[in-house]
Amino acid sequence: MLQEWRTTVRTVALAALPAAMVLVQPDLGSSMVYGAIVVALLFVAGVPGRYFAALGGMLALLIVGVLVLAPMTGHEVLHGYQKDRLTAFLHPNANNSDIAYQQTQSRVAIGSGEKTGRGDRATQTGYNFLPEHHTDFIFSVVGERWGFMGAALVLSLYSLLIWRGLRALTMAKNLYGALIAGGITAMLLFQVFVNVGMTVGIMPITGIPLPLMSYGGSSVITTFLAIGLLQSVYAQGRASTAGKGRLLGF
């Protein structure tokens, strides 16, 4: 039990270092992705559930320290605009400031798309009522121009990608490959959930891109590399299974 706990703490500590480096950029959203990856790795590695409960308690204490204790001592961890985004998310209708404008316009754009979208008659994204809609709010463009049908198609394609990632996880020939597949799948799932969630108003704006759709070369290249690793894990798993089948005479 002590060895398992040490392994869990060591894994969290190794992820906390790059997450902290990204957080001070500041980039709160990308640092949260590390947390999702760590949870997936611990789950795939077979860490007992009681350790997740302990980590959840530690996370709660960290949040209290960042939001309550640190400001009381004069140390602001979160920037002003980050606090405003959280405030706008918790009270979207009561906050009519510039902070809530982006998310409000995103919801209007997606809602106006209705079933089949407005096509070239799209106004929220076509006339820039929704600023920077080519980056983190690209899903709003899909919702307005192609409506529910287009948004459902995009989400279905992402579901297929996540399913294939889980398939690679089950086909991995060893624990190392399973950890790679599990971490990458969790990263993609978390990015899609948070990005789409913030465009429809169920998640705060954190600056997480939508994989393979948001404008930005680094995000696209990273996602392609991740998918390549998934394909490698799957191919090696299939080769290993085929080799075992030949040995057994199948």
Long-range contacts (C-beta under 8 A, 24 or more apart in sequence): 4-47, 4-48, 4-51, 5-51, 7-45, 7-47, 8-42, 8-47, 8-51, 8-55, 11-38, 11-41, 11-42, 12-38, 12-55, 26-79, 26-82, 27-207, 28-78, 28-82, 28-206, 28-207, 29-194, 29-206, 29-207, 29-208, 30-207, 30-208, 32-190, 32-194, 32-206, 32-208, 33-187, 33-190, 33-191, 33-208, 36-186, 36-187, 36-189, 36-190, 37-183, 37-186, 37-187, 37-190, 39-186, 40-182, 40-183, 40-185, 40-186, 40-187, 41-179, 41-182, 41-183, 41-186, 43-182, 44-169, 44-175, 44-178, 44-179, 44-182, 44-183, 45-175, 45-179, 85-204, 85-205, 85-206, 86-204, 88-204, 88-205, 89-201, 89-203, 89-204, 89-205, 92-201, 102-130, 102-131, 102-132, 102-137, 102-205, 103-198, 103-199, 103-201, 103-205, 105-129, 105-130, 105-131, 105-140, 106-130, 106-133, 106-137, 106-140, 106-198, 106-199, 106-200, 106-201, 107-199, 107-200, 107-201, 109-133, 109-140, 109-141, 109-143, 109-144, 110-139, 110-140, 110-143, 110-144, 110-151, 110-199, 110-200, 111-143, 112-144, 113-143, 113-144, 113-145, 113-146, 113-147, 113-148, 113-150, 113-151, 114-147, 114-148, 115-147, 115-148, 115-149, 116-146, 116-147, 116-148, 116-149, 117-143, 117-144, 117-145, 117-146, 117-147, 117-149, 117-150, 118-144, 118-145, 118-147, 119-145, 119-146, 134-214, 134-215, 135-209, 135-214, 135-215, 135-216, 136-195, 136-198, 136-205, 136-207, 136-208, 136-209, 136-210, 136-214, 137-199, 138-210, 138-213, 138-214, 138-215, 139-195, 139-196, 139-199, 139-210, 139-213, 140-199, 142-213, 143-199, 154-213, 155-192, 155-196, 158-188, 158-192, 158-211, 161-188, 161-227, 162-188, 162-189, 162-192, 164-230, 164-234, 165-230, 167-234, 168-230, 168-231, 168-233, 168-234, 168-237, 169-233, 171-233, 171-234, 171-237, 171-238, 171-241, 172-233, 172-236, 172-237, 173-236, 173-237, 173-240, 173-241, 177-233, 177-236, 177-237, 178-233, 180-229, 180-230, 180-233, 181-229, 181-230, 181-233, 181-234, 184-226, 184-227, 184-229, 184-230, 185-230, 187-226, 188-223, 188-226
